[in-house]
Amino acid sequence: MNTRENKRFFDHPVVAETPIDRQTQVFKYEAFPQSGPYPWLDLPDAKQKIESRLRNREITEQQAEWCRKWVDDGYLTIDRFFDEKQLDEMWAAYEKAIETGVLNPPVEPLFAGDTLPGRTLNPHFSVDEVRAMLFDERMSELVSLLLGAKAAPFQTIGGHKSSEQLQHSDSIHMSTYPNGYLVANWIAFEDIHPDSGPLVFHPGSHKLPYAMSDALGMPFGCGYSAYHDIYEPAIQKIIADHALEAHYFLPKKGDVLLWHANLLHGGSKMKNPAQVSRKALVCHFFSEGCLCYHDLTGMPSSLTPLEFEAEAYLKANPDVEASGGDALQHYVYYGRFEGRPLRPVQPEKTVIPPELVAIGFDANLYLEANPDVAAAGVDPVAHYLAHGRLENRLLRP
């Protein structure tokens, strides 16, 4: 049996069989080598590997059962994974962070009079209790088992109600190289009512080919308009063409659903405003060592769409603006390799030494009183210290 001293087969990072240059790589699915290693439960002989590891006492019978389920259906449900005390403490801290303005969820009403807040991205950055749940050791061990590599907790999404997001594969948003090293979970903080808009998913859909942006004809830098216009209809067609059965997750408080990187899932429509509450936390995990990126936007995960501001990039790079080209496309294909700034460089704020503060020195007033200094474009503080006080220059008009 594996022990802490004798590392388990999943206690290691992913090492790509075909290395890539992160500085020159184009972050689109088709641009990466079709190279492994692939998650062990995605391999054709996964069932045989499970039985072999069970015989060799590398995994327990319970773990083997979870792995078989994962191979067949692409998801797991585990009852009462988290206890009520931890759930209540985390949700109270989450609500307090919203109440005090630490978190600012968007207003996303599902009906007239809906007062519940919308979803928050990465509340674990600000709320320790959320972070503790994301980094739960038992969950990380389970995710590592499913991926065959050490889990790297990555992202959280907190929500009071259904997202009503159409079905999708997480891999269009959170892509990895090598492919497939992502697992997500959905943690219920209350018993979920069928009319609340529960999470909907399609067992077995993880075995279908990955539907990525280039293959679907989504132009580079298209953003979320093409996602809604092209990607979502394509996924609905796949569901219909394959007659994929829809399952709805109706958990009790503390139950958890985990799903594969390519499992099609979404938020179903809320049917009854009286049952709108659907308190949950979603956690996403990559594997250590894999490269993470956003196939939809062609951006590395170190730069998210929320951090890239096209207007700021164009202001910082007037030649790009003058060319009339797309800001995001230019940055991904050229700008990042050329060391282009993402936004205009802010001039360093002049620090006024204490002796000048004491005499009421104001840099703007000094320049206004001495237009020749202003015209020279020199630092007013440095000019006064080196020349102005010796020349008895005026401090203000």
C-alpha positions in Angstrom: 0.0 0.0 0.0 1.2 3.5 -0.8 2.1 5.7 2.2 3.0 9.3 2.7 6.6 8.2 2.7 6.2 6.1 -0.4 4.5 8.5 -2.8 1.3 7.5 -4.5 1.0 7.3 -8.3 -0.9 10.6 -8.4 1.4 12.6 -6.1 3.4 14.2 -8.9 2.9 17.0 -11.5 2.1 16.5 -15.1 5.2 16.5 -17.4 4.3 17.0 -21.1 5.7 14.5 -23.5 6.3 17.2 -26.1 7.6 20.4 -24.4 6.5 23.8 -25.7 7.9 27.3 -25.5 5.5 29.3 -23.3 6.9 32.5 -24.7 6.1 31.8 -28.3 3.2 29.4 -28.0 -0.2 30.4 -29.5 -2.8 29.6 -26.8 -5.3 27.9 -29.0 -6.2 24.2 -28.7 -5.3 23.4 -32.3 -1.9 25.1 -32.0 -0.7 22.7 -29.3 0.9 19.4 -30.1 -1.6 16.5 -29.9 0.6 15.0 -27.2 0.2 13.3 -23.8 0.4 12.2 -21.2 -3.4 12.1 -20.9 -5.3 11.6 -17.7 -5.1 7.9 -16.8 -8.9 7.5 -16.7 -9.2 8.8 -20.2 -7.0 6.1 -21.7 -8.6 3.2 -23.6 -7.3 0.7 -21.0 -8.5 2.7 -18.0 -10.7 -0.1 -16.7 -7.8 -2.6 -16.7 -5.5 0.0 -15.0 -8.1 0.4 -12.2 -8.2 -3.3 -11.6 -4.5 -3.6 -11.7 -4.0 -0.8 -9.1 -6.7 -2.3 -6.9 -4.9 -5.7 -7.0 -1.6 -4.0 -6.2 -3.3 -2.1 -3.3 -2.4 1.3 -4.8 -6.1 2.2 -4.5 -9.0 1.1 -2.2 -12.2 -0.6 -3.3 -14.0 2.7 -2.8 -11.5 4.6 -4.9 -11.8 1.9 -7.6 -15.6 2.3 -7.6 -15.2 6.1 -8.0 -12.8 5.6 -10.9 -15.0 3.1 -12.7 -17.9 5.6 -12.5 -15.7 8.4 -13.8 -14.6 6.3 -16.8 -18.2 5.4 -17.7 -20.1 8.6 -16.9 -17.6 11.4 -16.4 -19.0 12.5 -13.0 -19.3 11.5 -9.3 -21.7 12.4 -6.6 -20.7 12.0 -3.0 -23.2 12.4 -0.2 -22.4 14.6 2.8 -18.8 15.2 1.8 -18.7 18.4 3.9 -20.3 18.7 7.3 -22.9 21.3 8.3 -20.6 23.3 10.6 -18.0 24.0 7.9 -20.7 24.8 5.4 -22.5 27.2 7.7 -19.3 28.9 8.8 -18.2 29.4 5.2 -21.5 30.7 4.0 -21.8 33.1 6.9 -18.3 34.5 6.1 -19.3 34.7 2.4 -22.5 36.6 3.2 -20.6 38.9 5.5 -18.0 39.7 2.8 -20.9 40.7 0.5 -22.6 42.8 3.3 -19.4 44.7 4.1 -18.4 45.3 0.5 -15.4 43.0 0.4 -17.2 41.1 -2.3 -19.3 42.9 -4.9 -21.5 40.4 -6.8 -23.2 41.7 -9.9 -27.0 42.4 -10.0 -28.4 39.5 -12.1 -32.1 39.3 -11.4 -33.9 36.1 -12.7 -37.3 37.8 -12.3 -38.9 41.1 -11.3 -38.3 41.6 -7.6 -35.4 39.1 -7.4 -33.1 40.5 -4.7 -30.5 37.7 -4.5 -27.0 38.7 -5.6 -25.4 37.3 -8.7 -22.3 35.0 -8.8 -18.9 36.1 -7.5 -15.6 35.0 -9.2 -12.8 33.8 -6.9 -14.2 34.7 -3.5 -11.4 32.6 -2.0 -9.1 35.5 -2.7 -10.9 37.5 0.0 -12.6 35.0 2.3 -10.5 32.6 4.3 -13.3 30.1 4.8 -13.9 29.8 1.0 -10.2 29.3 0.5 -10.2 26.5 3.2 -12.9 24.7 1.3 -11.1 25.0 -2.1 -7.9 23.6 -0.5 -9.7 20.9 1.4 -7.1 18.0 1.6 -9.6 15.2 1.1 -11.0 16.9 -2.0 -7.6 17.6 -3.5 -6.7 13.9 -2.9 -9.8 12.8 -4.7 -9.2 15.1 -7.7 -5.6 14.0 -7.8 -6.8 10.4 -8.0 -9.2 11.1 -10.9 -6.5 13.0 -12.9 -3.6 10.7 -12.0 -1.5 13.8 -11.1 -1.3 16.2 -8.1 -4.3 18.6 -8.0 -3.8 22.4 -8.1 -6.8 24.2 -6.7 -7.4 27.1 -9.1 -10.8 28.9 -9.1 -14.0 29.4 -7.1 -17.4 30.7 -8.0 -20.0 31.5 -5.3 -23.7 31.8 -6.1 -27.1 32.2 -4.4 -29.1 31.0 -7.4 -29.0 29.3 -10.8 -26.7 30.8 -13.5 -29.2 29.6 -16.2 -26.0 29.1 -18.3 -26.6 26.9 -21.3 -24.7 23.6 -21.4 -21.0 23.8 -22.2 -17.7 22.0 -21.6 -15.4 23.7 -19.1 -12.5 23.1 -21.5 -13.6 26.0 -23.8 -13.0 28.4 -20.9 -10.3 26.6 -18.9 -8.1 24.7 -21.2 -4.9 22.7 -20.4 -1.9 21.3 -22.1 -1.6 18.4 -22.1 -5.4 18.2 -22.6 -8.0 17.1 -20.0 -6.3 18.0 -16.7 -9.3 19.8 -15.2 -11.9 18.7 -12.6 -14.7 20.8 -11.2 -17.0 20.3 -8.2 -20.3 21.8 -7.1 -20.9 22.0 -3.4 -24.5 22.3 -2.1 -25.0 24.7 0.9 -28.7 23.8 1.2 -31.1 21.1 0.0 -31.7 22.0 -3.7 -35.3 22.2 -4.9 -36.1 20.9 -8.5 -37.7 24.3 -9.3 -34.6 26.4 -8.3 -32.8 25.8 -11.6 -30.5 22.9 -10.6 -27.3 22.0 -12.4 -28.0 19.9 -15.5 -25.4 17.5 -16.9 -25.2 14.8 -19.5 -23.5 11.5 -18.4 -21.1 10.1 -20.9 -20.7 13.3 -22.9 -17.1 13.6 -21.7 -16.2 10.8 -24.2 -17.2 13.0 -27.2 -14.6 15.0 -29.1 -13.7 18.3 -27.5 -15.6 21.1 -29.2 -13.1 24.0 -29.3 -13.3 27.4 -30.8 -11.3 27.0 -34.0 -13.1 23.8 -35.0 -16.4 25.6 -34.6 -15.4 28.5 -36.7 -15.2 31.1 -33.9 -12.9 33.9 -35.1 -9.9 34.9 -33.0 -10.7 37.5 -30.4 -14.4 37.0 -31.0 -15.3 37.2 -27.3 -18.6 36.2 -25.8 -20.9 37.4 -28.6 -19.6 34.5 -30.8 -19.7 32.2 -27.8 -23.4 32.8 -27.6 -24.0 32.9 -31.3 -21.8 30.0 -32.4 -20.7 27.8 -29.5 -23.9 27.4 -27.5 -26.0 26.4 -30.5 -23.3 24.0 -31.6 -23.4 22.3 -28.1 -27.2 22.2 -28.2 -26.9 20.4 -31.6 -24.4 17.9 -30.2 -26.8 17.1 -27.4 -29.7 16.6 -29.8 -27.6 14.6 -32.4 -26.4 12.2 -29.8 -29.7 12.1 -27.9 -27.8 12.8 -24.6 -29.8 12.2 -21.6 -30.2 15.1 -19.1 -29.6 14.5 -15.4 -30.3 17.2 -12.8 -28.3 17.4 -9.6 -30.7 17.6 -6.6 -28.4 17.3 -3.7 -28.9 17.6 0.0 -26.8 20.1 2.0 -23.2 19.0 2.0 -23.4 16.8 -1.1 -20.9 17.3 -3.9 -20.9 16.7 -7.6 -17.5 16.4 -9.4 -17.3 16.4 -13.2 -14.8 15.8 -16.0 -13.1 18.6 -18.1 -15.3 17.7 -21.1 -18.6 16.8 -19.5 -21.4 18.9 -20.9 -23.3 20.7 -18.1 -25.1 24.0 -17.3 -27.5 25.8 -15.1 -31.2 24.9 -15.8 -33.9 27.5 -15.8 -35.4 28.6 -12.5 -39.1 27.6 -12.6 -40.5 29.0 -9.4 -39.5 32.3 -7.8 -40.5 31.0 -4.4 -37.7 28.4 -4.8 -35.0 30.7 -6.3 -32.4 30.0 -3.6 -29.7 27.6 -4.7 -26.7 28.3 -2.6 -23.6 26.7 -3.9 -19.8 27.0 -4.4 -18.1 25.7 -7.5 -14.4 24.9 -7.4 -12.1 24.2 -10.3 -8.8 22.3 -10.2 -6.0 21.9 -12.7 -3.1 19.5 -12.3 0.3 20.8 -11.2 2.7 21.0 -14.1 0.1 21.5 -16.9 -0.1 24.7 -18.9 -3.4 26.5 -18.4 -5.0 28.8 -20.9 -8.4 30.1 -22.4 -9.1 28.5 -25.8 -12.0 30.9 -26.3 -9.9 34.0 -26.1 -6.5 32.6 -26.9 -5.0 33.9 -23.7 -2.8 32.3 -21.1 -4.5 31.8 -17.7 -2.1 34.4 -16.2 -4.0 37.0 -18.2 -7.8 36.7 -18.1 -10.3 38.6 -20.3 -11.2 40.6 -17.3 -7.7 41.9 -17.0 -7.2 42.8 -20.6 -8.6 46.2 -21.5 -8.5 46.8 -25.3 -8.9 50.6 -24.9 -5.9 50.8 -22.5 -3.8 48.6 -24.7 -4.5 50.8 -27.8 -3.7 54.0 -25.8 -0.4 52.5 -24.7 0.4 51.4 -28.3 -0.8 54.2 -30.6 0.7 52.4 -33.7 -1.6 49.5 -33.1 -4.6 51.8 -32.7 -3.6 53.6 -35.9 -3.5 50.3 -37.8 -7.2 49.7 -36.9 -6.4 46.1 -35.9 -8.0 44.1 -33.1 -6.3 44.9 -29.8 -6.6 41.4 -28.2 -5.5 39.6 -31.4 -2.5 41.9 -31.7 -1.4 41.4 -28.1 -1.7 37.6 -28.2 0.1 37.2 -31.5 2.6 40.0 -31.4 2.5 42.3 -28.4 3.4 39.9 -25.7 6.4 38.7 -27.6 7.5 42.3 -28.2 7.1 43.3 -24.6 4.3 45.7 -25.3 2.7 47.4 -22.3 -0.9 46.4 -21.5 -1.8 50.0 -20.5 -0.1 53.4 -20.6 2.8 53.8 -18.2 1.8 56.0 -15.3 4.4 58.7 -14.5 6.1 58.2 -11.2 4.6 60.4 -8.5 7.0 63.1 -7.3 7.9 62.6 -3.7 8.3 65.9 -1.9 10.9 65.8 0.9 9.9 66.9 4.4 11.8 70.2 4.3 9.8 71.3 1.3 6.5 70.1 2.8 7.4 72.3 5.8 7.5 75.4 3.6 4.3 74.4 1.8 5.9 73.5 -1.5 3.4 72.5 -4.2 4.9 71.2 -7.5 2.0 72.4 -9.7 2.1 75.9 -8.2 5.9 76.0 -8.6 5.6 75.3 -12.3 2.8 77.8 -12.7 5.0 80.4 -11.0 8.0 79.5 -13.1 6.8 78.9 -16.7 10.4 78.4 -18.0 10.8 75.5 -15.6 7.5 74.0 -16.8 8.5 74.5 -20.5 11.8 72.7 -19.8 9.9 69.6 -18.7 12.1 69.0 -15.7 11.1 67.7 -12.3 9.9 70.7 -10.2 11.2 69.3 -6.9 14.6 68.5 -8.3 14.8 71.9 -10.0 13.9 73.8 -6.8 16.4 71.8 -4.7 19.2 72.3 -7.2 18.5 75.7 -8.5 15.2 77.4 -7.5 16.0 78.1 -3.9 19.4 79.5 -4.7 17.8 81.7 -7.3 15.0 82.8 -4.9 12.4 81.4 -7.2 8.7 82.0 -6.3 7.0 79.0 -4.8 3.6 80.0 -6.1 2.2 82.7 -8.5 
